[in-house]
Amino acid sequence: MDLLQDEIDKRAREIHTDRYSMSISEAVAMYQDGDLEIHPEFQRIFRWTPEQQSRLIESVFLGIPVPPIFVAQRKDGVWDVVDGVQRLSTIFRFMGVLKDEGRELVGSIPLLPADYLKHLSGVTWDAEVLLDERESKKSAILSEAQRRIFKRARLDFHIVQKESDERAKFDLFQRLNSGTRLSEQEARNCLAVMLDPTFSHWLYRLADYPAYDHTMVISEKKEQESYGVESVLRYLAFINSTDEELSSMGDVGDFITHKMRQFIESTDFDRDREEARFHFIFDLLDTHLGEDSFKRPPSFGAGSRRFSISAFEAISTGLALNYEYWRSLSRRDAEVLLKKAILTVWEDPEFGERAGGGKRANQRIPFMVKVGRRTFAQQD
């Protein structure tokens, strides 16, 4: 128990927190002055329906407590919103002050009838904040008194202070959002934005690359859950790990998050080189196999012809780890050898044994990378 207390004391000294209550008008002022950062990139991740937004506005008017907003104070004094993005976004959008990634005003939408306040239907802050000018004729505008009451309502902020461990806010974000509808990658995207927005934008740019998009054949549902971005990050994590790291990875989600932090924090991670390698690999696959790149070959016999995550892991990493060799080949040689290598992957006994259904990811991935490395290597 003494060891436990030592750990408690040590961690408690590393994390400094505070609480602060402020009016909505004060929060708006902080946001407009750049002292409160919501990260507009989160808007594509945190998706509240108009019904949910209307219920929150109703809660503010009725004095129903709104859950506290968790923020982390950066070294420059700005508050990064860790939990409460959609709550603040809803309030700011209703008031007509919310901005998008291009720093343009988003525009408001009329409210819907709420549980207790049915006459919220069609209500807006004022006519100038409406997204659609045609709605102004059908909307009811809040009175000056109602706007004052709303602006005076108070929000509670829990603050992780700048003196805290640098990673405290990211761990806090993961814990606070573990019970939400965010996919694991959506939460990871938010962490990337808080760590380094340029890295997050770079990942999205890779995921939007036409050849990658064409070979992956990602469903709309999976795309909404950031599956394309997650697969890019998985690929980067696996090709930039040692065999020892892969064999001892434990939980794959935690492993990918850990590698993402390394990429962001490391000065040795060369984004330009990785982007060039990524483009080459998926251009190669798309040119010669297209949508069939990661599906069971027709000549291989009966079986599902859906996208195979195991094939993706073996083929993409195998090409990446032998990048210089494949880049040296002529177009004709690359086509012949690529199709032959992919058949070899599917015929590989280790691939067949480890790629089957029911295999845990951490018991599959190290072997997929090993199969890919040896199959796509230059043959004597």
C-alpha positions in Angstrom: 0.0 0.0 0.0 3.0 2.3 0.6 3.9 1.9 -3.1 0.3 2.8 -4.1 0.4 5.9 -2.0 3.8 6.9 -3.5 2.2 6.6 -7.0 -0.9 8.6 -5.9 1.3 11.4 -4.4 3.6 11.5 -7.5 0.8 11.7 -10.0 -1.2 14.2 -7.9 1.8 16.5 -7.9 2.0 16.3 -11.7 -1.6 17.3 -12.4 -2.9 20.7 -11.3 -6.5 21.5 -11.6 -8.9 24.4 -10.8 -12.5 25.2 -11.2 -14.1 28.4 -12.4 -17.7 29.5 -13.1 -18.4 32.2 -15.7 -21.4 33.6 -17.6 -22.1 32.6 -21.2 -21.3 36.2 -22.2 -17.8 35.9 -20.6 -17.2 32.6 -22.4 -18.2 34.2 -25.7 -15.8 37.1 -25.1 -13.0 34.6 -24.4 -13.8 32.7 -27.6 -13.9 35.8 -29.7 -10.6 37.1 -28.2 -8.9 33.8 -29.0 -8.5 32.9 -25.3 -10.8 29.8 -25.6 -10.0 27.3 -28.3 -12.7 24.9 -29.5 -10.8 23.6 -32.6 -13.2 24.0 -35.5 -11.7 20.7 -36.9 -13.7 18.9 -34.2 -17.0 20.0 -35.9 -16.8 17.1 -38.4 -16.3 14.7 -35.5 -18.8 15.9 -32.8 -22.2 15.7 -34.5 -25.2 16.8 -32.5 -28.6 16.7 -34.1 -30.9 19.8 -34.2 -33.0 18.1 -31.5 -30.0 17.7 -29.2 -28.9 21.3 -29.8 -32.5 22.6 -29.0 -32.5 20.6 -25.7 -29.3 22.2 -24.6 -30.6 25.7 -25.3 -33.8 24.7 -23.4 -31.6 23.6 -20.4 -29.9 26.9 -20.3 -33.2 28.9 -20.3 -34.6 26.7 -17.5 -31.5 26.7 -15.3 -31.0 23.0 -15.7 -27.3 22.3 -14.9 -25.1 21.9 -17.9 -22.3 19.4 -17.4 -19.0 21.1 -16.7 -16.6 22.0 -19.5 -13.1 20.6 -19.2 -10.3 22.7 -20.6 -6.5 22.5 -20.5 -4.5 25.6 -20.2 -1.7 25.8 -22.7 1.6 27.5 -22.1 0.4 30.5 -24.0 -2.5 30.8 -21.6 -5.2 29.8 -24.1 -7.8 27.3 -22.8 -8.0 24.2 -25.0 -11.5 22.6 -24.8 -11.0 18.9 -23.8 -14.6 18.0 -23.2 -17.6 20.1 -24.0 -16.9 21.0 -27.6 -20.4 20.4 -28.8 -22.0 22.1 -25.8 -20.0 25.3 -26.4 -20.4 25.0 -30.2 -24.1 24.7 -29.9 -24.3 27.8 -27.6 -22.0 29.9 -29.8 -23.7 28.8 -33.0 -27.1 29.7 -31.6 -25.7 33.2 -30.7 -24.2 33.6 -34.1 -20.5 33.7 -33.1 -19.3 30.2 -34.0 -16.6 30.1 -36.7 -15.5 27.2 -39.0 -12.0 26.0 -40.0 -11.7 29.0 -42.4 -12.6 31.3 -39.5 -15.9 32.2 -41.2 -19.1 32.5 -39.2 -21.0 29.3 -39.4 -24.5 30.7 -39.2 -27.3 29.6 -37.0 -30.4 27.5 -37.6 -33.9 27.9 -36.0 -34.5 25.8 -32.9 -37.0 22.9 -32.7 -39.7 22.3 -30.1 -38.0 21.0 -26.9 -39.4 18.8 -24.1 -40.7 21.6 -21.9 -40.5 24.7 -24.1 -42.5 23.8 -27.1 -42.4 27.4 -28.3 -38.7 27.2 -28.9 -39.8 26.0 -32.3 -38.4 28.4 -35.0 -36.7 30.6 -32.4 -33.4 32.3 -33.3 -31.0 34.7 -31.5 -31.7 37.5 -34.0 -32.3 37.7 -37.7 -28.7 38.4 -38.5 -27.4 35.0 -37.3 -29.5 32.8 -39.6 -27.8 30.4 -41.9 -30.7 30.7 -44.5 -32.2 34.2 -45.1 -35.4 32.6 -46.1 -35.9 31.3 -42.6 -36.1 34.8 -41.2 -39.7 35.2 -42.2 -40.7 32.1 -40.3 -38.5 32.6 -37.3 -39.3 34.1 -33.9 -36.6 36.4 -32.5 -35.6 36.3 -28.8 -36.5 39.5 -26.9 -33.8 41.7 -25.5 -34.7 40.5 -22.0 -34.5 36.8 -23.1 -31.0 37.4 -24.6 -29.8 39.0 -21.4 -31.1 36.1 -19.3 -29.4 33.6 -21.6 -26.0 35.5 -21.6 -26.1 35.7 -17.8 -26.5 31.9 -17.4 -23.4 30.3 -16.0 -21.1 27.5 -17.1 -18.7 25.6 -14.9 -15.2 25.1 -16.2 -12.7 22.5 -14.9 -9.2 23.6 -15.8 -6.1 21.4 -16.1 -3.4 24.0 -15.5 -0.3 24.6 -17.6 1.9 23.3 -14.8 0.5 19.8 -15.3 2.2 16.9 -17.0 2.1 17.7 -20.7 0.2 14.6 -21.5 -2.5 15.1 -18.8 -5.0 16.8 -21.1 -4.7 14.0 -23.7 -5.3 11.3 -21.1 -8.1 13.3 -19.7 -9.7 13.6 -23.1 -9.6 9.9 -23.7 -11.1 9.1 -20.3 -13.9 11.7 -20.6 -14.9 10.6 -24.1 -14.6 6.8 -23.6 -18.3 6.5 -23.1 -19.4 8.7 -26.0 -20.3 7.7 -29.5 -16.9 8.7 -30.8 -15.1 5.9 -32.6 -11.6 5.2 -31.3 -10.1 7.0 -34.3 -12.3 10.0 -33.9 -11.0 10.4 -30.4 -7.5 9.9 -31.7 -8.1 12.6 -34.4 -9.1 15.0 -31.6 -5.9 14.2 -29.7 -3.9 14.9 -32.9 -5.5 18.3 -33.3 -4.6 19.2 -29.7 -1.1 18.0 -30.1 -0.4 19.4 -33.6 -3.1 20.5 -36.0 -0.7 20.3 -38.9 -0.2 16.6 -38.3 -4.0 16.1 -38.2 -4.4 18.0 -41.5 -1.5 15.9 -43.0 -3.2 12.6 -42.1 -6.5 13.8 -43.7 -4.7 14.7 -46.8 -3.2 11.2 -47.1 -6.6 9.6 -46.5 -8.1 11.8 -49.2 -5.5 10.7 -51.8 -7.5 9.3 -54.8 -5.4 6.2 -55.3 -5.7 5.3 -51.6 -9.4 5.9 -51.6 -10.0 3.8 -54.7 -8.0 0.8 -53.4 -9.6 0.8 -49.9 -13.3 0.9 -51.0 -14.4 2.3 -47.6 -18.1 2.4 -46.9 -19.9 5.6 -46.0 -20.5 4.4 -42.4 -16.8 3.6 -41.9 -15.8 6.8 -43.5 -18.0 8.7 -41.0 -16.1 6.9 -38.2 -12.7 8.0 -39.7 -11.8 4.5 -40.9 -9.7 5.8 -43.8 -7.6 8.0 -41.5 -7.3 5.2 -39.0 -6.0 2.9 -41.7 -3.4 5.5 -42.8 -2.2 5.8 -39.2 -2.1 2.0 -38.7 0.0 1.7 -41.8 2.4 4.4 -40.6 2.6 2.9 -37.1 3.5 -0.6 -38.4 6.1 0.4 -40.9 7.8 2.6 -38.4 8.0 0.0 -35.6 10.6 -2.6 -34.8 9.8 -6.3 -34.7 10.1 -6.1 -30.9 7.6 -3.3 -30.7 5.1 -5.1 -32.9 5.4 -8.4 -31.0 4.8 -6.7 -27.6 2.2 -4.2 -28.7 -0.6 -5.2 -26.4 -3.8 -3.3 -27.1 -3.6 -2.2 -30.8 -5.6 1.0 -30.2 -3.2 2.1 -27.4 -0.3 1.2 -29.6 -1.4 3.3 -32.5 -2.1 6.3 -30.3 1.4 5.9 -28.7 3.0 5.8 -32.2 1.0 8.8 -33.3 2.3 10.8 -30.3 5.8 9.7 -31.3 5.4 10.9 -34.9 4.2 14.3 -33.7 6.9 14.8 -31.1 9.8 13.4 -33.0 12.0 15.7 -35.2 13.2 12.6 -37.1 9.7 11.7 -38.5 9.9 12.9 -42.1 6.4 13.7 -43.3 7.6 14.5 -46.9 9.3 11.2 -47.3 6.4 9.3 -45.8 4.0 11.1 -48.1 6.1 10.3 -51.2 6.3 6.6 -50.2 2.6 6.5 -49.5 1.7 8.0 -52.9 4.0 5.6 -54.7 2.6 2.5 -53.0 -1.0 3.3 -53.6 -0.4 4.6 -57.1 1.2 1.3 -57.9 -1.6 -0.7 -56.4 -4.4 1.4 -58.0 -2.8 1.3 -61.4 -2.5 -2.5 -61.5 -5.2 -3.8 -59.2 -7.5 -1.0 -58.2 -10.4 -2.1 -56.0 -9.0 -5.6 -56.0 -5.8 -4.7 -54.2 -6.8 -6.1 -50.8 -9.3 -8.7 -51.9 -8.9 -12.4 -52.3 -7.7 -13.1 -55.9 -10.3 -14.8 -58.1 -7.7 -17.4 -59.0 -7.2 -18.3 -55.4 -10.4 -20.2 -55.1 -13.8 -19.7 -53.4 -14.2 -17.3 -50.5 -15.2 -13.8 -49.7 -14.0 -11.1 -52.0 -14.5 -8.3 -49.5 -11.7 -6.0 -48.3 -9.3 -7.9 -46.1 -7.6 -6.1 -43.3 -5.0 -8.8 -43.1 -4.1 -8.3 -46.8 -4.0 -4.6 -46.3 -1.5 -5.0 -43.4 0.7 -7.5 -45.3 0.7 -5.8 -48.7 1.0 -2.2 -47.8 3.7 -2.7 -45.2 5.6 -5.1 -47.4 5.7 -2.6 -50.2 6.7 0.2 -47.8 9.5 -1.7 -46.2 10.9 -2.6 -49.6 10.2 0.8 -51.1 13.5 1.5 -52.7 13.5 -1.8 -54.5 10.0 -1.4 -56.0 10.7 2.2 -57.0 13.7 0.9 -59.0 11.6 -1.4 -61.2 10.3 -0.6 -64.6 6.5 -0.3 -65.0 6.2 -3.7 -66.7 8.4 -5.5 -64.2 6.5 -3.9 -61.3 3.1 -5.0 -62.7 4.3 -8.6 -63.2 6.1 -8.9 -59.9 3.3 -7.1 -57.9 0.6 -9.6 -59.0 2.9 -12.5 -58.4 3.8 -11.2 -54.9 0.2 -10.7 -53.9 -0.7 -14.3 -54.9 2.3 -15.4 -52.8 0.9 -13.5 -49.8 -2.4 -15.3 -50.1 -0.6 -18.7 -50.5 1.7 -18.1 -47.6 0.9 -20.7 -44.8 1.7 -18.2 -42.1 -0.7 -15.7 -43.7 -3.4 -18.3 -44.0 -3.0 -19.4 -40.3 -2.9 -15.9 -38.8 -5.4 -14.1 -41.1 -8.4 -16.1 -40.3 -11.4 -14.9 -38.4 -11.3 -14.7 -34.7 -7.6 -13.8 -34.5 -6.8 -10.9 -32.1 -5.1 -8.0 -33.8 -2.0 -8.1 -31.7 -1.6 -11.8 -32.5 -2.1 -11.1 -36.2 -0.3 -7.9 -37.1 3.3 -8.8 -36.3 3.0 -11.8 -38.6 1.3 -9.9 -41.4 4.2 -7.4 -41.4 6.7 -10.3 -41.4 4.9 -12.0 -44.3 4.8 -8.7 -46.2 8.5 -7.8 -45.6 9.8 -11.2 -47.0 7.3 -11.5 -49.8 7.9 -8.1 -51.4 11.7 -8.2 -50.8 14.0 -8.4 -53.9 14.3 -12.0 -54.9 17.7 -13.4 -55.9 
